Amino acid sequence: MTMIKAVNTLRIKKGRTEEILARFKTPKSVHTFEGFVFMEVLKKENTTDDEELQICTTWKSQAYFDAWRESRASEKAHAAKKKQEQKSEDSPILGSELSMFEVSIQHEPAE
């Protein structure tokens, strides 16, 4: 199996990144899903206009990621998030883009 990494890049209004980071401090249902390896939330440094977060999840294979996306848990989580953002006229999120990567090479620390 080839591991994959899904990277959701969020563009965020200047000064509002902490609001979004707070959403990721506590593990959610994705953390218990079969095939999930780990999650990283990366905050881009030295931005001038908008701010940026990358929500990176690593999966044992594309099939596991696809199963998670199709799951009811994923649908519910994303529907609630969208509903919350639609209610807020002042959403901190300006846009998002999902990119997929094959993990071609990975090194672990030497012993």
N, C-alpha and C positions, 0 to 999 in steps of 0.2 A: 504494500500500500504506500502511496505517496501522500505525505502530509501536506496540508494546505493552510494558508493564512488568509483570513478575510480581514480587510482593513477598511473601516468606515471612517472617512475623513469628514469631520464636521467643521464648517466655518462658523465662527461665533463672534457676536458683537464684542467690540473692545471692552474689557473690564467685566465681562459676564461669564468667563470660563469657569470660575469656582462653582457657579450654580449647576453647571453641567457635570463637573467632576463629582459633585455630591451624589449624583444619581448612580455613580459607579462604585462608590465606597463599599457598599454591601453586596455580596454575591447574590445573583438572581438565579432563575431557573436554568439558564444556559450552563451554569457551572456544574449542574448535576446531569446534563444530557450526555448520553452515550457517545463516545468519540471525541468529546471536548478534551483538549489538552491543557490550555491555559489562556488567560486574557492579559493583555497589557493595555493601559491607557496612556498614550504619549501626548505630552503638551509641547507644542512647538515653541521654541525660544526665539527671542528677538523679533517679534512681529511688529509691523509698523501700523497697519490699518486694522484689519480683522485679526482675530485670534484663531488658533487651530488646534483641534484635538484629533488624534487618531485612535480609534477603538479597534484593537487588533485581537482577533481570536484565532487560535491555532487548533486545527482539527486533524484527527488521524487519517482522514481521507475526505474527498469531495462528497462522497455519499453520506457521510455523517453530517456534514454541514448542510447539505440539501435536506436531509431528514429533519434537522432542527428548524430550518426555515419554514418547512411545510407543517411543522407541528402546531398544535393548538396553543401550546404555551407561547410560542413565538408570536403567533397571530394576536393573542390576547395582550402580550407585552407591548407590541408595536401599536396596536389599536389604541390602547390606553395612553401611550406616549403621544400619539398623533392627536388624540382627543384633547389632551391636556394642552398641547401646543396650540391647537386651533382656538381653544378658549382664551388663551392669552394673546392679547393684541400686540404685546411687546415680547414676543418669543426671542430668546437670546440666540437661537440657531438661525443662521442665514441660509444654510444649504448643506447638503451632504452628498458624498459620492462613495460608492462601494467598489473596491478593487480586490481582485483575487490573485493570489500568488501561490505557485508551487514551491514547497520548501525543497530546494535542490541540494543544498549543502547545509549541514548543521554541525557545529563543533561544541562539545561539552568541555568543561574545565579539565585540564590535565591533572592527574593525581600525583 
